[in-house]
């Protein structure tokens, strides 16, 4: 009688049917199954799907670390997208009305700065940078006024 080896399915599914060796075995994720050694070697030719039982703890740790890294990357990408969206938004609220500074020319921006007594740092060219500076100065001014009330 052939020697039996415990192997474990580590793939992404909750349950895997054997399509490699034709044994009709069903493998539940992270649960060991004893199979004959010659069949086990064929399963183990696919290390991303099956491993020996003795390697499961190490694989679980790697999978958990990978999942955590992916979650952190997802959160960082989400945060970067939010920052990019906020940076691209040129709308400010003036007396309860939305004003899109993205549509203003440099002369209109100059008028806006004077009308609201803004202190804008930085050069007026390129206009896109000037728009951002005007927007940021106005938002800072309105947030200061909101804090005083």
Long-range contacts (C-beta under 8 A, 24 or more apart in sequence): 2-36, 2-37, 2-38, 3-36, 3-37, 4-34, 4-35, 4-36, 4-37, 4-40, 5-34, 5-35, 5-36, 5-37, 5-40, 5-52, 6-32, 6-33, 6-34, 6-52, 6-53, 7-32, 7-33, 7-35, 7-40, 7-43, 7-44, 7-50, 7-51, 7-52, 7-53, 8-32, 8-33, 8-50, 8-51, 8-52, 8-53, 8-55, 8-56, 9-33, 9-49, 9-50, 10-48, 10-49, 10-50, 10-51, 10-56, 10-59, 10-63, 11-48, 11-49, 16-49, 18-43, 20-46, 30-56, 30-60, 32-56, 87-132, 90-131, 90-132, 90-135, 92-135, 92-138, 92-139, 92-142, 93-142, 94-138, 101-131, 101-134, 101-135, 101-138, 102-131, 104-131, 106-130, 109-134, 112-138, 113-137, 116-141
